[in-house]
Amino acid sequence: MRNFIDSMLTGILLIKHGKQGDPHKRRIYCDEKVESIFWKKENGSEAKNKESYPIKSIKEIRWACDPDPDGEDTGEALAGTRILRDSCRWEDAPLSFSIIWEERTLDLQCHTRLECKYLIHCFRQLIEDTEKSHPDIRRRSVSGVHPGIIEPNRGVSALAQAAKATLDAEP
């Protein structure tokens, strides 16, 4: 988790899908206390939405290919979120996921499937750690407990190993 948190503190460059306009690159951040998520333009300048959203209020991290429970109400087989269904090309769905709060979603597209699986895993772990109120979430390493967590300074091969372990661990 250390590498993930460090990346969030400096900003992870992803493609953000929204209700209006074309998808665009944004840097996704967390604050220093790892309590909220916000985003900025690719160059680091302020985005239109300057709000931050609490990590503890995240309801779900949903891969774009996972079922949308809203489809159960209508009897439709829906996947992802409404925004991703409207904005994301179907061939990019395996690269995409949503962070879901009660009041909004943050719909993101990664550059590779490996990156997408890794980020989904890390965001889910972040939520779990936040729910457990881990006292020092920024320095926590769970590599001995959960497969797929990268220890510091292990490089790109560690990312590949972590992603493979994450994929192997999922049903």
Residue frames relative to the residue before (quaternion, step in Angstrom):
aa qw qx qy qz dx dy dz
M 1.0000 0.0000 0.0000 0.0000 0.00 0.00 0.00
R 0.5496 0.6346 -0.4096 0.3571 3.59 1.09 -0.53
N 0.6723 0.4941 -0.3084 0.4568 3.58 0.87 -0.92
F 0.6369 0.5282 -0.3218 0.4602 3.56 1.01 -0.82
I 0.6689 0.4877 -0.3017 0.4730 3.60 0.86 -0.95
D 0.6412 0.5154 -0.3285 0.4639 3.60 0.94 -0.84
S 0.6485 0.5070 -0.3154 0.4721 3.60 1.01 -0.79
M 0.6503 0.5090 -0.3152 0.4676 3.59 1.00 -0.79
L 0.6387 0.5293 -0.3312 0.4497 3.60 1.02 -0.69
T 0.7360 0.3734 -0.2228 0.5190 3.59 1.08 -0.66
G 0.5620 -0.6293 0.3641 0.3943 3.59 1.27 -0.23
I 0.1824 -0.7658 0.6116 0.0782 3.55 -0.84 1.07
L 0.3198 -0.7674 0.5291 0.1699 3.58 -0.66 1.11
L 0.1105 0.7781 -0.6025 0.1391 3.56 -0.64 1.23
I 0.4765 -0.6154 0.5264 0.3423 3.57 -1.31 0.04
K 0.1991 -0.7910 0.5730 0.0798 3.56 -0.75 1.10
H 0.2111 -0.7493 0.6176 0.1123 3.54 -0.95 0.98
G 0.0425 -0.8153 0.5774 0.0047 3.56 -1.02 0.76
K 0.7141 -0.4461 0.3313 0.4258 3.53 -1.35 -0.02
Q 0.7983 0.2020 -0.0818 0.5615 3.55 1.05 -0.79
G 0.8137 0.2856 -0.2031 0.4638 3.54 -1.16 0.62
D 0.6544 -0.5111 0.3970 0.3910 3.48 -1.39 0.05
P 0.6027 -0.5262 0.4347 0.4134 3.58 -1.21 0.38
H 0.0513 -0.8086 0.5861 -0.0072 3.58 -1.04 0.74
K 0.5689 -0.6047 0.4400 0.3421 3.56 -1.21 0.57
R 0.0349 0.7717 -0.6328 0.0525 3.52 -1.06 0.90
R 0.3533 -0.6833 0.5919 0.2406 3.53 -1.24 0.53
I 0.2193 -0.7758 0.5847 0.0903 3.55 -0.77 1.12
Y 0.0749 -0.8180 0.5696 -0.0269 3.56 -0.78 1.13
C 0.1792 -0.6817 0.6724 0.2260 3.47 -1.47 0.04
D 0.5472 -0.6099 0.4546 0.3491 3.56 -1.18 0.47
E 0.7330 -0.4518 0.2995 0.4111 3.59 -1.31 0.26
K 0.7093 0.4359 -0.2581 0.4902 3.60 1.07 -0.68
V 0.3581 -0.7493 0.4699 0.2991 3.58 1.36 -0.05
E 0.4248 0.7000 -0.4563 0.3483 3.55 0.89 1.05
S 0.8107 0.1223 -0.0633 0.5690 3.60 1.16 -0.42
I 0.3303 -0.7139 0.5927 0.1729 3.51 -1.37 0.48
F 0.0785 0.7669 -0.6345 0.0561 3.55 -1.11 0.78
W 0.2342 -0.7732 0.5708 0.1463 3.57 -1.23 0.14
K 0.1657 -0.7486 0.6363 0.0853 3.49 -1.37 0.49
K 0.6534 -0.4720 0.3975 0.4384 3.53 -1.32 0.13
E 0.7162 -0.4658 0.3149 0.4134 3.54 -1.28 0.42
N 0.7230 0.4428 -0.2457 0.4699 3.59 0.99 -0.85
G 0.6092 -0.5877 0.3380 0.4114 3.60 1.28 0.06
S 0.5321 0.6090 -0.4263 0.4053 3.59 1.24 -0.06
E 0.6847 -0.5084 0.3395 0.3967 3.57 -1.26 0.44
A 0.3591 -0.6929 0.5837 0.2242 3.53 -1.09 0.79
K 0.6994 -0.4440 0.3358 0.4482 3.57 -1.29 0.17
N 0.7249 0.3300 -0.1995 0.5709 3.57 0.99 -0.86
K 0.1312 -0.8260 0.5470 0.0349 3.58 -0.47 1.20
E 0.4683 0.6925 -0.4327 0.3375 3.59 1.28 0.06
S 0.2366 -0.7105 0.6311 0.2023 3.53 -1.33 0.28
Y 0.2681 -0.7750 0.5615 0.1103 3.54 -1.16 0.66
P 0.4765 -0.7184 0.4288 0.2701 3.60 -0.75 1.05
I 0.4955 -0.6547 0.4922 0.2891 3.53 -0.98 0.91
K 0.6579 0.5303 -0.3237 0.4257 3.60 0.94 -0.81
S 0.6780 0.4814 -0.2944 0.4710 3.63 1.22 -0.33
I 0.4301 0.6921 -0.4764 0.3303 3.60 1.25 0.02
K 0.3197 -0.7654 0.5361 0.1570 3.56 -0.83 1.05
E 0.8101 -0.0853 0.1348 0.5642 3.56 0.97 -0.88
I 0.2024 -0.6793 0.6808 0.1847 3.51 -1.36 0.45
R 0.0184 -0.8361 0.5463 -0.0461 3.58 -0.45 1.21
W 0.3873 -0.6857 0.5772 0.2160 3.52 -0.86 1.08
A 0.5793 -0.6313 0.3919 0.3351 3.60 -0.99 0.79
C 0.6847 0.4616 -0.2871 0.4854 3.61 1.20 -0.38
D 0.5291 0.6187 -0.4115 0.4099 3.59 1.29 -0.04
P 0.5954 -0.5895 0.4030 0.3682 3.61 -1.09 0.61
D 0.3288 -0.6991 0.6023 0.2009 3.53 -1.19 0.72
P 0.4242 -0.7265 0.4749 0.2583 3.61 -0.57 1.10
D 0.5522 0.6124 -0.4012 0.3989 3.63 1.14 -0.43
G 0.5988 0.5794 -0.3575 0.4219 3.59 1.16 -0.49
E 0.5671 0.6049 -0.3822 0.4080 3.56 1.18 -0.50
D 0.6178 0.5649 -0.3382 0.4298 3.59 1.09 -0.71
T 0.7678 0.3474 -0.1753 0.5090 3.56 1.03 -0.82
G 0.4884 -0.6676 0.4293 0.3627 3.56 1.27 -0.22
E 0.5244 0.6262 -0.4127 0.4031 3.58 1.29 0.17
A 0.3861 -0.6739 0.5708 0.2664 3.56 -1.21 0.51
L 0.0599 0.8151 -0.5671 0.1025 3.56 -0.05 1.33
A 0.1589 -0.7707 0.6087 0.1013 3.56 -1.19 0.58
G 0.7913 0.3102 -0.2270 0.4756 3.55 -1.28 0.40
T 0.5736 -0.5208 0.4555 0.4386 3.55 -1.04 -0.91
R 0.6886 -0.4658 0.3411 0.4388 3.56 -1.25 0.28
I 0.6549 0.5193 -0.3248 0.4426 3.59 0.90 -0.87
L 0.6793 0.4654 -0.3079 0.4766 3.61 0.86 -0.83
R 0.6256 0.5268 -0.3513 0.4558 3.61 1.00 -0.70
D 0.7084 0.4567 -0.2592 0.4716 3.59 1.04 -0.77
S 0.7973 0.3701 -0.1449 0.4543 3.58 0.98 -0.86
C 0.7189 0.4612 -0.2435 0.4596 3.57 1.01 -0.80
R 0.4414 -0.6558 0.5360 0.2964 3.59 -0.99 0.81
W 0.5916 -0.6123 0.3777 0.3641 3.60 -0.95 0.82
E 0.6631 0.5099 -0.3208 0.4442 3.62 1.01 -0.70
D 0.6656 0.4735 -0.2999 0.4927 3.60 1.28 -0.28
A 0.4195 0.7329 -0.4546 0.2834 3.61 1.23 -0.12
P 0.6689 0.4926 -0.3382 0.4422 3.67 0.87 -0.71
L 0.6550 0.4962 -0.2993 0.4849 3.59 1.28 -0.26
S 0.7057 0.5055 -0.2177 0.4461 3.57 1.28 -0.23
F 0.0231 0.7728 -0.6340 0.0179 3.53 -1.28 0.55
S 0.2919 -0.7500 0.5709 0.1622 3.54 -1.31 0.32
I 0.2568 -0.6817 0.6606 0.1814 3.49 -1.24 0.69
I 0.1230 -0.8425 0.5243 0.0107 3.57 -0.51 1.20
W 0.0780 -0.7419 0.6657 0.0197 3.49 -0.90 1.10
E 0.6883 -0.4548 0.3490 0.4445 3.59 -1.25 0.16
E 0.7873 0.3824 -0.1666 0.4541 3.57 0.86 -1.02
R 0.8155 0.0263 0.0091 0.5782 3.63 1.19 -0.32
T 0.2809 -0.7025 0.6082 0.2401 3.51 -1.38 -0.01
L 0.2189 -0.7006 0.6558 0.1765 3.54 -1.30 0.43
D 0.1049 -0.8373 0.5363 -0.0161 3.54 -0.26 1.36
L 0.0351 -0.8501 0.5185 -0.0849 3.52 -0.44 1.32
Q 0.1765 -0.7523 0.6263 0.1031 3.52 -1.24 0.63
C 0.3046 -0.7558 0.5602 0.1492 3.53 -0.91 1.01
H 0.5940 -0.5811 0.4265 0.3572 3.54 -1.33 0.07
T 0.7884 0.0990 -0.0521 0.6049 3.59 1.18 -0.56
R 0.6161 -0.5312 0.4212 0.4010 3.57 -1.27 0.32
L 0.6091 0.5654 -0.3384 0.4414 3.56 1.08 -0.76
E 0.6589 0.4949 -0.2993 0.4809 3.56 0.94 -0.90
C 0.6440 0.5325 -0.3192 0.4471 3.58 0.96 -0.86
K 0.6721 0.4855 -0.2999 0.4719 3.61 0.81 -0.95
Y 0.6485 0.5243 -0.3123 0.4550 3.58 0.97 -0.88
L 0.6957 0.4699 -0.2842 0.4630 3.60 0.85 -0.95
I 0.6037 0.5351 -0.3585 0.4697 3.60 1.01 -0.71
H 0.6535 0.5123 -0.3061 0.4656 3.57 0.89 -0.95
C 0.6959 0.4806 -0.2822 0.4529 3.61 0.83 -0.97
F 0.6525 0.4953 -0.3268 0.4713 3.61 0.93 -0.79
R 0.6399 0.5097 -0.3299 0.4711 3.61 0.99 -0.76
Q 0.6514 0.5015 -0.3111 0.4769 3.58 1.01 -0.82
L 0.6168 0.5485 -0.3347 0.4546 3.58 1.05 -0.77
I 0.6454 0.5056 -0.3149 0.4781 3.59 0.97 -0.84
E 0.6555 0.5110 -0.3128 0.4597 3.58 0.90 -0.91
D 0.6647 0.4968 -0.3003 0.4703 3.59 0.93 -0.89
T 0.6410 0.5202 -0.3200 0.4649 3.58 1.02 -0.79
E 0.6470 0.5202 -0.3133 0.4611 3.58 0.99 -0.84
K 0.6862 0.4553 -0.2714 0.4982 3.57 1.11 -0.69
S 0.3277 -0.7768 0.4713 0.2589 3.58 1.35 -0.07
H 0.0534 0.8156 -0.5701 0.0833 3.53 0.82 1.02
P 0.4910 -0.7262 0.3957 0.2738 3.62 -0.66 1.09
D 0.8094 0.1222 -0.0689 0.5703 3.63 1.02 -0.59
I 0.0885 -0.8651 0.4928 0.0301 3.54 0.65 1.19
R 0.6213 0.5690 -0.3505 0.4091 3.61 1.05 -0.63
R 0.7724 0.3447 -0.1871 0.4996 3.59 1.01 -0.65
R 0.4489 0.7166 -0.4355 0.3087 3.56 1.29 0.01
S 0.0678 -0.7565 0.6491 0.0410 3.53 -1.07 0.80
V 0.1063 -0.8144 0.5693 0.0363 3.55 -0.72 1.04
S 0.2756 0.8193 -0.4778 0.1562 3.56 1.23 0.31
G 0.6637 0.4993 -0.3213 0.4549 3.60 1.06 -0.54
V 0.7060 0.4567 -0.2528 0.4786 3.58 1.20 -0.48
H 0.8008 0.1941 -0.0725 0.5620 3.57 0.88 -0.96
P 0.4310 -0.6793 0.5152 0.2955 3.61 -0.91 0.81
G 0.7799 0.4162 -0.2561 0.3912 3.51 -1.23 0.47
I 0.5677 0.5673 -0.4154 0.4282 3.62 1.16 0.20
I 0.3558 -0.7596 0.5139 0.1796 3.54 -0.81 1.02
E 0.3411 -0.6978 0.5912 0.2174 3.54 -0.96 0.89
P 0.6385 -0.5483 0.3659 0.3973 3.62 -1.12 0.54
N 0.8680 0.1779 -0.1346 0.4436 3.53 -1.28 0.67
R 0.4745 0.6732 -0.4519 0.3427 3.59 1.07 0.60
G 0.4868 -0.7395 0.3818 0.2652 3.60 1.26 0.01
V 0.7816 -0.3706 0.2605 0.4289 3.50 -1.44 -0.11
S 0.6204 0.5394 -0.3687 0.4338 3.62 0.95 -0.69
A 0.6122 0.5408 -0.3495 0.4590 3.57 1.11 -0.62
L 0.6060 0.5442 -0.3541 0.4597 3.60 1.07 -0.70
A 0.6590 0.4998 -0.3083 0.4699 3.58 0.93 -0.89
Q 0.6561 0.5002 -0.3105 0.4721 3.59 0.95 -0.85
A 0.6498 0.5212 -0.3155 0.4545 3.58 0.97 -0.87
A 0.6659 0.4950 -0.3059 0.4668 3.57 0.91 -0.90
K 0.6408 0.5124 -0.3305 0.4665 3.61 0.95 -0.81
A 0.6523 0.5091 -0.3166 0.4638 3.59 0.93 -0.84
T 0.6335 0.5259 -0.3222 0.4672 3.57 1.05 -0.80
L 0.6705 0.4899 -0.3015 0.4686 3.58 0.92 -0.89
D 0.6604 0.5123 -0.3051 0.4565 3.58 0.99 -0.84
A 0.6776 0.5135 -0.2885 0.4404 3.58 1.08 -0.73
E 0.6353 0.5363 -0.3337 0.4444 3.61 1.18 -0.50
P 0.5413 -0.6394 0.4395 0.3239 3.58 -1.08 0.73
